[in-house]
């Protein structure tokens, strides 16, 4: 089935719209939160923790909420998630302390833990195994589109006022609620979509160490991305006097690059193979992140970011492809483990980046980049 045929399915279009609107809302607040939290006395480590808590809560609660969705229905979980996002953004807009920011962030994370697995489960039920790869690619593309639009909208909205930007994000969540309520119908759940967590646990005993090393490659890239989200706004503010509007444009640029490199990497994987692509991606991502310590203009900022994003785009599809080939059955469950490792990386990265940034601003980039280089060396030795 082609992309056009998949998009002809109204239910699939509705789920894709839900993902895009979620990404827009998330993207709107992305360039704002680091600056906003500073007004409440946040340290670099606090900002890193504010970033990390999102990944941690999502990682812990996604399996739990997934089981709840099996019992009450995915549509209800999606509706609750959109309401949760709206509430979190409203709380951000009226926050008067750093503690309120953490509370709002926690609500946002709980909501994400419901929306993303429920949407993936619905896609699984609406497609066959042969169609699912293209359907999930569409999910990735629509999320990237939202991530491109969100930071740009957020940066512009913040120029009016920061509370206005949060209220705008809440509005997108409200539109998302209406879209889910009126357009999505609960399909009959397939057996393969149930109890995915139990399948993930049982599959652990069948995973060999080379597969764990591949999981780790995705985790390292997420680790670096998490660090970037935690400290890039602070560092550009220091070196280039950037505010919300400028950092919003930077993240929009990153989102656009992700879409471009997603298309390029697909053909390169077929030509060079997953192992070579993962090796190149690990090296480029770590190198690009470390080179950020040298930027002193828009151009010298964009160049290392381009190198880093290229590396990310090489690794993620290659990891997914290689894991699916090496997994001994239950590929869906193993892909769930890939996502779990990546979430863990997004939890650790901001914590370490925030901690190192508080000691010396350049240490954050050198420390996380060096970790990526070390992992590249280990991976290159083991996966010859």
Secondary structure as the mmCIF struct_conf table of DSSP 4:
data_model
#
loop_
_struct_conf.conf_type_id
_struct_conf.id
_struct_conf.beg_label_comp_id
_struct_conf.beg_label_asym_id
_struct_conf.beg_label_seq_id
_struct_conf.end_label_comp_id
_struct_conf.end_label_asym_id
_struct_conf.end_label_seq_id
HELX_RH_AL_P HELX_RH_AL_P1 UNK A 3 UNK A 7
TURN_TY1_P TURN_TY1_P1 UNK A 8 UNK A 8
HELX_RH_AL_P HELX_RH_AL_P2 UNK A 10 UNK A 38
TURN_TY1_P TURN_TY1_P2 UNK A 39 UNK A 41
HELX_RH_AL_P HELX_RH_AL_P3 UNK A 44 UNK A 72
HELX_RH_AL_P HELX_RH_AL_P4 UNK A 74 UNK A 94
BEND BEND1 UNK A 97 UNK A 97
HELX_RH_AL_P HELX_RH_AL_P5 UNK A 98 UNK A 126
BEND BEND2 UNK A 127 UNK A 127
HELX_RH_AL_P HELX_RH_AL_P6 UNK A 129 UNK A 160
HELX_RH_AL_P HELX_RH_AL_P7 UNK A 162 UNK A 183
HELX_LH_PP_P HELX_LH_PP_P1 UNK A 187 UNK A 190
HELX_RH_3T_P HELX_RH_3T_P1 UNK A 191 UNK A 193
BEND BEND3 UNK A 194 UNK A 194
HELX_RH_AL_P HELX_RH_AL_P8 UNK A 196 UNK A 203
HELX_RH_3T_P HELX_RH_3T_P2 UNK A 204 UNK A 206
HELX_RH_AL_P HELX_RH_AL_P9 UNK A 209 UNK A 240
HELX_RH_AL_P HELX_RH_AL_P10 UNK A 244 UNK A 272
HELX_RH_AL_P HELX_RH_AL_P11 UNK A 274 UNK A 291
HELX_RH_3T_P HELX_RH_3T_P3 UNK A 292 UNK A 294
BEND BEND4 UNK A 297 UNK A 297
HELX_RH_AL_P HELX_RH_AL_P12 UNK A 298 UNK A 326
BEND BEND5 UNK A 329 UNK A 329
HELX_RH_AL_P HELX_RH_AL_P13 UNK A 331 UNK A 359
HELX_RH_AL_P HELX_RH_AL_P14 UNK A 361 UNK A 382
#
